[in-house]
Structure formats: C-alpha cells, structure tokens
Amino acid sequence: MEERRTGSAAAGKPKKSGGFLAQGSIYAASGVISSLIGLVYRMPLTRIIGDEGNGYYAAAFNIYAIILLLSSYSLPLAVSKLISARVGAKNYRNAERILRASLLYATVVGGIGCAAIFFGADWLAGSLLRIPEAAYPLRALAPTVWIVSYLGVCRGYWQGQSTMVPTALSQIIEQILNAVFSVGAAYLLMKWVVAKGNEESMARAFGATGGTIGTGVGAASALLLFVVLFLLSGRHRARRVRLDVQHREESYEEITRLLVLTVIPVILSTAIYNVSGILDNALFGQAMYDLGRQSEIAKQYGVYTGKYKLLLNVPIMIANSLGSALVPALSRAVGARRGEEVKRNITLAIRFSMVVAIPAAVGLGVMADPLIPLLFGKSELAVHIMQLGCLSVVLYSLSTVSNAILQGTNHMQVPVMHAALSLGIHVLTLEVLLRIFELGIVGVVIADMVFALSMCILNAASLHSLLHYRQEIRRSFFLPAFCAALMGLVTAGAKIFLKRFTGRVVLYTLVPIFLAVAVYGALLLLTGAIREKELLRFPKGESLCRLARKLHLI
C-alpha cells in the first residue's frame, strides 16, 4: 500500500521543494527515537561493563565501522541515487535490475568484510589499537557486516522510491531488539566469565562482547522486515515492470559498472570522513602508551565514546536523516534540470539542520551537568569534554548536510578531496595536542572539531564555486543562534533555581530541558526564523500551524 502510493507519486509530478523535509523529518524522528533507546540501554550496559568495558566495546566498534564503511555503508546512498533517477523517469524495469545487481554486490563485499573481521580480529585489536581484549567483541560483530550489507541495499531501494518510512520503521525495530539483547547478553556473559574465576578485564571484555551480539540481532530483525515488505509489494512491482515497455533494458554489466562508479566516491568520502574515529583511537592509544599512561587508555576512551559521543550523536543524527532524504530529491531535480528547485532544497536543508543543531549544542553545553551524571553516574571528565566539545554538533551537522548536497548534485569526488585534506589537518592537530600538550582525551575532542570545521569551510567554498550558491545567513544562522542564546539563558536560570529550591536532580534536569524546547520553538516563530509555509511542509504541519495560531505565534 505504502509502496504503491509513493511509487505513483515519484512517477508523477515533481515533488514540492519541501518534500524531502517531510521524509527527512520522519527519518529524523525515528533517528531521535532510536538514539534515545540507545541512551536508555547504554546506561545499564555501562553500569554492567564499566568504563573499561566501554573502551573495549568502542574499540571493536571503531574497527567494525571502518570495515562497514569499506563494504556496505555507502550502499543506501548509492542505491537510492540510482533508483530515484530511474523511478523519476518511470524506468521501473531497470530500477528492479539495479536492486538485483546491488544485492549481488552486497553478497560479495559483505562476505569479504565478514571474513576480514573474523580472521583479523586479534591483529586489529592487539597490534593496531593496543587493546587486545577488544578482539572478543570485534569477532562477534563479523556476521553483522554481512547482514548490514543486505540491509543497506533494501533501505536504499525504498529511499529511492521517495519514502523514508520503511527505513525509519526498520531503524526503530533494530534498535529495540539491539537494546534488549545487548544488555541481556552482556550481563549473562560477564556473569559466566566471573563464575569461571577469570580476571576482571576478561570479564569486562566478554561483557562488551555481549553488547555487540545485540547489534547483529537488531540488524537481522530489520532485514526480516524488508523481506516481508518486498514479498507484500512483489505483485505491484512486477506489474510496473511489465507495463514499462518504452525503456531499453540495461545489462547487469552496465548496472554493476554504474553501481561501482557511484559507490566508490561515496566509500572514499565516507571512509575518509569517518576514519578519523579509528585514527583517534589508534593515535590516542599509542600516544598514551608512549607517555607511560597505558592504564588510562580504555577508561578515558570509554568515557569519550560511551558518554560524550553517545549524547553528541543524537542531534547529529537529524542532520544525517536530512542528508539521506536530500540526495534522492537533489538527484531528481538535477536530472530534470530544475536549477531553482536545487537551490531551494539546499537552502532548506542547511537552514533546518542549523535550526536543530545550534540549540542542541547550546543545550548540551548548559545541561552537561546534571544530564550526564543523571544518565551515567558521576563523571567529571565526561561533563568537561561535553562543555568543551558541544560546538561539534553544529560543525558535524553542517558538514554532513553539505556533503550530501555535493553528492546529490553529482560532485561525488569533491567531498573525497575535502575529507582527505581535513583528515591530514586533523591528524597533525591531534598529534600536537596529544604528544606536546599531553591533553589526553581532551585533545581528541578538540581535533574532532578542527576536522569538522575544515570540512565546513571547504564544502562551503565548493558550493559557491560549483553551484554558484550563496548561503542565506540571517534565517539560517543568525536567528537560530539568537533564539538558542536566549533559550540557553532561560535554561540555565531554570536549572539554578530548581537546583537551589528543590535539590532533586530529575527535576532540575528534565524541567529545564522541556522549558528549553518550548521557549526555543516559540522564539523561532516569533522572530520569523520559521515561517508558516515552512511549518506546513513538516508531518502534521497543519496541526502545528493551528496550535501556533492559537498561541499567537504566527
């Protein structure tokens, strides 16, 4: 039913420029829900395996992420780009052939990635990261690489049909089962290892292994959802193929070449863009080892990944969601030579990513204490690096969206060059901060911000030179920053007041957060940062407008 509706929409009139915002909002909402589930389950998981176990868990995931980047991470974007171009031209026959070719590609690269992790876990964890205990959770992640390869193709196919609903639903299901099985398996494996009389570090390593088992179970459940969806929509998709008699059938050799040519630039840009994580881990571990502080490696990195990055990624997920919805929309507009629609979509994407990212950065900075102690227990280091690094939300959100814009407008190689240059700057900065200033994990936080800032500057320059695009400043940056600053003052005041007169940590954490959302939303409408016609483009936009009118905000 859903597929029929979106398929006809995609095949008919071009969508309004704000169409991707509605789809992006759906995906963003699922991303926020998934991230909140992640926060909830990481609290008991952190208490079970501790900061040391979190360090093993994070080290394994950094290696897993790189293998995933090289094998299948690029598949949703690449497949959606190819599918959307053909669906927009009613070329359904070749859209289905792209699906089959992509599944074959996923089989090959997923299998290679699975084997690389399974057989190379000891060397990757021990020799590369200097954390040999991370080999156990890393090896448990090997089958997940193969599963996620197929999952990426399925998500890309439906995103190319102009609907983010299957991706959003699968993401929530994946995270729920991930949460349940991760916590349960971590507890049971730690209990089993302790009962056998093994040392504490081994118990925490097996606890981290249990945490990674949930990742595979969640991915498998999401893939099962897509299998059901393809079975239910099979008759309708076959009918569309039969009726498509006007298009030449592309050979599988031609499709595979197109897929590889689309995947490789995305792999390179995404891999370089995200390889900073594993470089951070390796360089941080080596520097601390050389400075004689090896006992702090797992604990400090566990705080960084299990607390700081976990919270930081919630608002950044929204920018990723907008980017995923934006690429197919831009591909269709570029293919149809609708230049003004391209520029409108770019403006909207950047504006709405900043409308979310700027207040999120302010909120995380103001509410780091007491939010982090409430979620994870007392951690002065986590609070300190959050207050220092909260600006990363804005920088990573902007660089993520601008990457998607360049990829969606057929400038696939540009983010690759920018990411490579930014990575070089990042590594140089990190080495100086770690070895000369001996800042430890604080150096990693600062170097991350330098990387993202470099990407923002380089991408902005390319948008101007390649697309002749001039960014609107007032409503995209100035007004959200002004509203966020006022929101921050109100939030800080409410936190101080409630802390002094109630002393209840839940109250002086949650009440200021809800107040911040209300104040910021009202200020956006009152200042004109968000206008009525833009509000209408969101899901339930008419209901939101009616509420705003009743409150005299528009």
C-alpha positions, 0 to 999 in steps of 0.5 A: 500500500505504502509502496504503491502510493509513493511509487505513483507519486515519484512517477508523477509530478515533481515533488514540492521543494519541501518534500524531502523535509517531510521524509527527512523529518520522519527519518529524523524522528525515528533517528531521535527515537532510536538514539534515545533507546540507545541512551536508555540501554547504554546506561545499564550496559555501562553500569554492567561493563564499566568504563573499561568495558566501554573502551573495549566495546568502542574499540571493536566498534571503531574497527567494525565501522571502518570495515562497514564503511569499506563494504556496505555503508555507502550502499543506501546512498548509492542505491537510492541515487540510482533508483530515484533517477530511474523511478523519476523517469518511470524506468521501473524495469531497470530500477528492479535490475539495479536492486538485483545487481546491488544485492549481488554486490552486497553478497560479495563485499559483505562476505569479504568484510565478514571474513576480514573481521573474523580472521583479523580480529586479534591483529586489529585489536592487539597490534593496531589499537593496543587493546587486545581484549577488544578482539572478543567483541570485534569477532562477534560483530563479523556476521553483522557486516554481512547482514548490514550489507543486505540491509543497506541495499533494501533501505536504499531501494525504498529511499529511492522510491521517495519514502523514508518510512520503511527505513525509519520503521526498520531503524526503530525495530533494530534498535529495540531488539539491539537494546534488549539483547545487548544488555541481556547478553552482556550481563549473562556473559560477564556473569559466566566469565566471573563464575569461571574465576577469570580476571576482571578485564576478561570479564569486562571484555566478554561483557562488551562482547555481549553488547555487540551480539545485540547489534547483529540481532537488531540488524537481522530483525530489520532485514526480516522486515524488508523481506516481508515488505518486498514479498507484500509489494512483489505483485505491484512491482512486477506489474510496473515492470511489465507495463514499462515497455518504452525503456531499453533494458540495461545489462547487469554489466552496465548496472554493476559498472554504474553501481561501482562508479557511484559507490566508490566516491561515496566509500572514499568520502565516507571512509575518509570522513569517518576514519578519523574515529579509528585514527583517534583511537589508534593515535590516542592509544599509542600516544598514551602508551608512549607517555607511560599512561597505558592504564588510562587508555580504555577508561578515558576512551570509554568515557569519550565514546560511551558518554560524550559521543553517545549524547553528541550523536543524537542531534547529529543524527537529524542532520544525517536523516536530512542528508539521506532524504536530500540526495534522492530529491537533489538527484531528481531535480538535477536530472530534470534540470530544475536549477531553482528547485536545487537551490531551494532544497539546499537552502532548506536543508542547511537552514533546518539542520542549523535550526536543530543543531545550534540549540542542541549544542547550546543545550548540551553545553548548559545541561552537561551537568546534571544530564550526564551524571543523571544518565551515567553516574558521576563523571567529571571528565565526561561533563568537561569534554561535553562543555568543551566539545558541544560546538561539534554538533553544529560543525558535524551537522553542517558538514554532513548536510553539505556533503550530501548536497555535493553528492546529490548534485553529482560532485561525488569526488569533491567531498573525497578531496575535502575529507582527505585534506581535513583528515591530514589537518586533523591528524597533525592537530591531534598529534600536537595536542596529544604528544606536546600538550599531553591533553589526553582525551581532551585533545581528541575532542578538540581535533574532532572539531578542527576536522569538522570545521575544515570540512565546513569551510571547504564544502562551503567554498565548493558550493559557491564555486560549483553551484554558484550558491550563496548561503542565506545567513540571517534565517539560517544562522543568525536567528537560530543562534539568537533564539538558542542564546536566549533559550540557553539563558532561560535554561540555565536560570531554570536549572539554578533555581530548581537546583537551589529550591528543590535539590532533586536532580530529575527535576532540575534536569528534565524541567529545564530541558522541556522549558528549553524546547518550548521557549526555543520553538516559540522564539523561532516563530516569533522572530520569523526564523520559521515561517508558516509555509515552512511549518506546513511542509513538516508531518502534521504541519497543519496541526502545528500551524493551528496550535501556533495560531492559537498561541499567537505565534504566527 
